[in-house]
Amino acid sequence: MGSSNPMITTFLFILFSLFVLVPNPCLANSRILALVKEKPLVLKYHKSALLKGNVTVNLIWYGKFTPAQRSIIVDFIQSLSPKNKKIQPTPSAASWWRTTEAYKGGPSVITVGKQIFDEKYSIGKLLKDPQLEILASKVTRANSIAVVLTAADVAVEDFCMNRCGMHGSTRGKKKGSKFAYAWVGNSASQCPGQCAWPFQKPIVGPQTMPLGSPNGDIGVDGMVICLATVLAGTVTNPFDGGYFQGPANAPLEAVSACTGIFGSGAFPGFPGMVLLDKKTGASYNAPGVNGRKYLLPAMWDPKTSTCTTLV
């Protein structure tokens, strides 16, 4: 057996580390994890329709969620386009969302629409993509996003393996019509180290101390990170022809292009400098409505062609 070149070994170790040590809180609309040659981060607009103007988010709660868990997520969605614009702090969930205004078409004003509660697991506890699409089809509407939220005891195809959530589109009954939908899962009991990072130690890499979750629920605060990712991806690339880099079936989108970055100074395995709640010790960067605080990922800004953080 021949001896290996130490310089090559070191290079491969660094390359491998940069790949595996970057946690993937949510891979929007992605099916495959691949190591590719790094290219300049420019999300190209592919000329398809975006979701702009008044966009309604309809929710399908699949499985059992407590009222407290539901309120965390509903408050987050309402924080993106709050009714009282005069008292919005900066940074905030609203100022984070305003980055989407820089994408062609102007602002997307988000409101919570219809909510469906399926606590009896009507199609079982093991779901695949066709079942997610069936659930979403119950509330598909024009210029809306149907979001399926699965409870901690629901297994979903590729959950915890290649993704923590996703978004896509489904055909409507009317010929040529398409509707946007998304799915986000609660990873608290299945893979918090992957889908609830940085509130949990990562499954690989340096086992640094996790951050305190701002709402005291690791699984749901992790869902908020993923929901933020898929909502931004949906309004800017709802039908696979909006803003993205790379192949259409595994794109880098508005937030998924900035994976693992939450504050200034972030690097693989370190989320960056964020704010600290002195009362609870929790970490956050985005105040919201009803006194909520959230930790939101960086978003690619078309004006600067960089991943922009709130702090």
C-alpha positions as CSV (number, residue, x, y, z in Angstrom):
1,M,0.0,0.0,0.0
2,G,1.5,3.3,-1.1
3,S,1.7,6.3,1.2
4,S,-0.7,9.2,0.7
5,N,0.4,12.8,-0.1
6,P,-0.1,14.8,3.2
7,M,-0.9,18.0,1.3
8,I,-3.6,16.2,-0.7
9,T,-4.9,14.6,2.4
10,T,-5.2,17.9,4.2
11,F,-6.9,19.6,1.3
12,L,-9.5,16.8,1.0
13,F,-10.1,17.0,4.7
14,I,-10.8,20.7,4.6
15,L,-13.0,20.3,1.5
16,F,-15.0,17.5,3.2
17,S,-15.3,19.5,6.4
18,L,-16.7,22.5,4.5
19,F,-19.3,20.3,3.0
20,V,-20.5,18.2,6.0
21,L,-20.2,20.8,8.7
22,V,-22.6,23.2,7.2
23,P,-26.0,22.3,8.8
24,N,-28.9,22.4,6.5
25,P,-31.9,23.7,8.5
26,C,-34.1,23.6,5.4
27,L,-33.3,22.6,1.8
28,A,-36.1,24.3,-0.2
29,N,-37.3,22.2,-3.1
30,S,-34.1,20.1,-3.0
31,R,-33.8,16.4,-3.5
32,I,-30.1,15.8,-3.7
33,L,-27.1,17.0,-1.6
34,A,-24.1,17.4,-3.9
35,L,-20.6,18.8,-3.5
36,V,-20.1,21.2,-6.4
37,K,-17.4,23.7,-7.4
38,E,-18.2,27.0,-5.7
39,K,-19.5,29.7,-8.1
40,P,-20.3,33.4,-7.6
41,L,-23.6,33.7,-5.7
42,V,-25.9,35.3,-8.2
43,L,-29.5,34.1,-8.4
44,K,-30.7,34.5,-12.0
45,Y,-34.3,35.4,-12.8
46,H,-35.7,32.9,-15.2
47,K,-38.7,35.0,-16.4
48,S,-41.5,32.9,-14.8
49,A,-44.3,34.4,-12.6
50,L,-43.5,35.3,-9.0
51,L,-46.0,35.6,-6.1
52,K,-46.4,39.3,-5.5
53,G,-49.0,41.6,-4.1
54,N,-51.4,40.2,-1.5
55,V,-50.3,36.6,-0.9
56,T,-52.4,34.4,1.5
57,V,-50.8,31.6,3.4
58,N,-53.3,28.7,4.1
59,L,-52.2,26.2,6.8
60,I,-52.8,22.5,7.1
61,W,-51.9,21.3,10.6
62,Y,-51.3,17.6,10.2
63,G,-51.0,15.7,13.5
64,K,-51.2,17.1,17.0
65,F,-49.9,20.6,17.7
66,T,-50.5,22.4,21.0
67,P,-52.2,25.8,20.9
68,A,-48.9,27.3,22.0
69,Q,-47.0,25.7,19.1
70,R,-49.6,26.9,16.6
71,S,-49.5,30.4,18.0
72,I,-45.7,30.6,17.5
73,I,-46.0,29.8,13.8
74,V,-49.1,31.9,13.2
75,D,-47.5,34.9,14.9
76,F,-44.4,34.4,12.8
77,I,-46.4,34.6,9.5
78,Q,-48.3,37.6,10.8
79,S,-45.0,39.3,11.7
80,L,-43.8,39.3,8.1
81,S,-46.4,41.9,7.0
82,P,-47.8,43.3,10.3
83,K,-50.9,45.6,10.1
84,N,-49.4,48.2,12.3
85,K,-46.4,49.4,10.2
86,K,-45.7,52.4,12.4
87,I,-44.2,50.5,15.3
88,Q,-42.1,48.0,13.4
89,P,-38.6,47.8,15.0
90,T,-35.4,47.3,13.0
91,P,-34.3,44.6,12.8
92,S,-37.6,42.7,12.8
93,A,-39.3,39.8,11.0
94,A,-40.9,42.5,8.8
95,S,-37.6,44.1,7.8
96,W,-36.2,40.6,7.0
97,W,-39.2,40.0,4.7
98,R,-38.8,43.4,3.0
99,T,-35.7,42.0,1.3
100,T,-38.1,40.1,-1.0
101,E,-39.2,43.5,-2.4
102,A,-35.9,43.8,-4.2
103,Y,-36.9,40.8,-6.4
104,K,-38.8,41.7,-9.6
105,G,-42.5,42.5,-9.1
106,G,-42.3,44.4,-5.8
107,P,-43.5,43.5,-2.4
108,S,-45.4,40.4,-1.3
109,V,-47.8,41.2,1.5
110,I,-48.4,38.0,3.6
111,T,-51.6,37.2,5.5
112,V,-52.8,34.1,7.2
113,G,-55.8,32.6,5.5
114,K,-57.7,29.3,6.1
115,Q,-56.5,26.8,8.6
116,I,-57.3,23.1,8.6
117,F,-56.7,20.8,11.6
118,D,-56.1,17.1,10.8
119,E,-55.3,15.8,14.3
120,K,-56.4,12.2,13.5
121,Y,-53.8,11.6,10.8
122,S,-56.4,11.1,8.0
123,I,-53.8,9.5,5.6
124,G,-51.5,7.9,8.1
125,K,-48.2,8.8,9.8
126,L,-45.9,8.0,6.9
127,L,-46.3,10.5,4.1
128,K,-44.7,10.8,0.6
129,D,-44.7,13.7,-1.8
130,P,-48.1,12.7,-3.4
131,Q,-49.7,12.7,0.0
132,L,-48.3,16.1,0.8
133,E,-49.7,17.4,-2.5
134,I,-53.1,15.9,-1.6
135,L,-53.2,17.6,1.7
136,A,-52.1,20.9,0.2
137,S,-54.8,20.7,-2.6
138,K,-57.4,21.2,0.1
139,V,-56.6,24.9,0.3
140,T,-54.9,25.8,-3.0
141,R,-56.0,29.2,-4.2
142,A,-54.8,31.8,-6.7
143,N,-51.9,33.9,-5.4
144,S,-51.7,31.8,-2.2
145,I,-49.4,29.3,-0.6
146,A,-50.8,26.1,0.9
147,V,-48.4,25.1,3.8
148,V,-48.6,21.6,5.2
149,L,-47.1,21.4,8.7
150,T,-46.4,17.9,10.1
151,A,-46.2,17.1,13.8
152,A,-43.2,15.5,15.5
153,D,-44.6,12.0,15.2
154,V,-45.2,12.1,11.4
155,A,-42.5,10.7,9.1
156,V,-42.2,12.2,5.7
157,E,-40.3,10.9,2.7
158,D,-36.6,12.1,2.8
159,F,-37.3,14.0,6.1
160,C,-34.0,14.2,8.1
161,M,-32.1,12.7,5.1
162,N,-32.0,15.3,2.3
163,R,-34.5,17.9,3.6
164,C,-36.4,19.4,6.5
165,G,-39.0,21.0,4.3
166,M,-39.7,21.9,0.7
167,H,-41.9,23.8,-1.7
168,G,-43.3,23.1,-5.1
169,S,-46.4,23.6,-7.3
170,T,-49.4,21.5,-8.2
171,R,-51.8,21.7,-11.1
172,G,-55.2,23.1,-10.5
173,K,-58.5,21.8,-12.0
174,K,-58.6,24.6,-14.5
175,K,-56.4,23.8,-17.5
176,G,-53.0,25.5,-17.3
177,S,-53.5,26.6,-13.7
178,K,-50.8,26.1,-11.1
179,F,-50.8,26.6,-7.3
180,A,-47.8,26.9,-4.9
181,Y,-47.5,24.7,-1.8
182,A,-44.9,23.9,0.8
183,W,-44.2,21.5,3.6
184,V,-42.3,21.8,6.9
185,G,-41.9,19.1,9.5
186,N,-41.3,19.2,13.2
187,S,-37.9,17.5,13.8
188,A,-37.9,17.6,17.6
189,S,-38.0,13.8,18.0
190,Q,-36.6,12.7,14.7
191,C,-33.5,14.8,13.8
192,P,-33.2,18.1,15.8
193,G,-29.4,18.0,15.2
194,Q,-30.1,18.5,11.5
195,C,-33.4,20.4,11.2
196,A,-33.4,22.4,14.4
197,W,-29.8,23.6,14.3
198,P,-28.5,25.9,15.8
199,F,-30.9,25.2,18.7
200,Q,-29.4,21.6,18.9
201,K,-25.9,20.3,18.5
202,P,-25.3,19.3,14.9
203,I,-25.2,15.6,13.9
204,V,-21.7,16.1,12.6
205,G,-18.9,18.6,13.2
206,P,-17.8,20.6,16.2
207,Q,-20.2,20.0,19.1
208,T,-20.4,23.6,20.2
209,M,-23.1,24.7,22.6
210,P,-26.4,25.2,20.9
211,L,-28.2,28.5,21.0
212,G,-31.3,29.0,23.2
213,S,-34.5,28.8,21.2
214,P,-36.4,32.1,21.4
215,N,-39.8,30.6,22.0
216,G,-38.7,27.7,24.2
217,D,-39.6,25.0,21.7
218,I,-36.7,23.6,19.7
219,G,-38.8,21.7,17.3
220,V,-41.1,24.6,16.5
221,D,-38.4,27.3,16.4
222,G,-36.6,25.0,14.0
223,M,-39.8,24.9,11.9
224,V,-39.8,28.7,11.8
225,I,-36.4,28.7,10.3
226,C,-37.5,26.3,7.6
227,L,-40.8,28.0,7.1
228,A,-39.0,31.3,6.5
229,T,-36.8,29.5,4.0
230,V,-39.6,27.9,2.0
231,L,-41.8,31.0,2.1
232,A,-39.1,33.2,0.7
233,G,-38.3,30.5,-1.9
234,T,-41.9,30.2,-2.9
235,V,-42.6,33.9,-3.5
236,T,-39.4,34.3,-5.5
237,N,-39.5,31.0,-7.3
238,P,-43.0,29.5,-7.1
239,F,-43.0,27.6,-10.4
240,D,-39.4,26.7,-11.0
241,G,-38.8,29.7,-13.3
242,G,-38.2,32.5,-10.8
243,Y,-34.9,33.4,-9.0
244,F,-32.4,30.6,-8.4
245,Q,-28.9,29.3,-9.1
246,G,-28.1,25.8,-10.3
247,P,-30.4,23.1,-11.7
248,A,-34.2,23.7,-11.4
249,N,-34.7,20.4,-9.6
250,A,-32.2,21.3,-6.9
251,P,-31.9,25.1,-6.9
252,L,-30.2,27.5,-4.6
253,E,-32.9,30.0,-3.7
254,A,-33.4,33.3,-1.8
255,V,-32.6,31.7,1.6
256,S,-31.3,28.2,0.8
257,A,-28.4,29.9,-1.0
258,C,-27.4,31.4,2.4
259,T,-27.6,28.2,4.5
260,G,-26.1,28.3,8.0
261,I,-25.9,32.1,8.2
262,F,-27.9,33.9,10.8
263,G,-25.6,36.8,11.8
264,S,-22.4,38.7,11.0
265,G,-19.2,36.7,11.1
266,A,-20.9,33.3,10.4
267,F,-18.8,30.4,9.1
268,P,-19.5,26.7,8.7
269,G,-20.7,25.4,12.0
270,F,-21.0,28.9,13.6
271,P,-24.3,30.8,12.9
272,G,-22.8,34.2,13.5
273,M,-23.3,37.0,16.0
274,V,-27.0,37.3,17.0
275,L,-28.9,39.0,19.7
276,L,-29.4,37.6,23.2
277,D,-32.5,37.9,25.3
278,K,-31.2,38.9,28.8
279,K,-34.2,37.5,30.6
280,T,-34.3,34.0,29.0
281,G,-30.8,33.6,27.6
282,A,-32.4,32.8,24.2
283,S,-30.9,33.9,20.9
284,Y,-32.8,35.8,18.2
285,N,-32.4,38.4,15.5
286,A,-36.0,39.3,14.6
287,P,-38.7,40.6,16.9
288,G,-42.2,40.0,15.7
289,V,-45.8,40.7,16.7
290,N,-47.3,39.9,20.1
291,G,-43.8,40.2,21.7
292,R,-42.4,37.3,19.8
293,K,-38.8,36.8,18.9
294,Y,-37.4,34.7,16.1
295,L,-34.1,33.6,14.7
296,L,-34.2,34.0,10.9
297,P,-31.6,33.0,8.3
298,A,-29.8,35.3,6.0
299,M,-31.5,36.1,2.6
300,W,-29.8,36.8,-0.7
301,D,-30.3,40.5,-1.6
302,P,-30.5,41.2,-5.4
303,K,-29.3,44.8,-4.8
304,T,-26.0,43.7,-3.4
305,S,-25.7,40.0,-4.6
306,T,-24.8,39.0,-1.1
307,C,-26.4,37.1,1.8
308,T,-27.8,39.8,4.1
309,T,-28.3,39.3,7.8
310,L,-30.4,41.3,10.2
311,V,-27.6,41.8,12.7
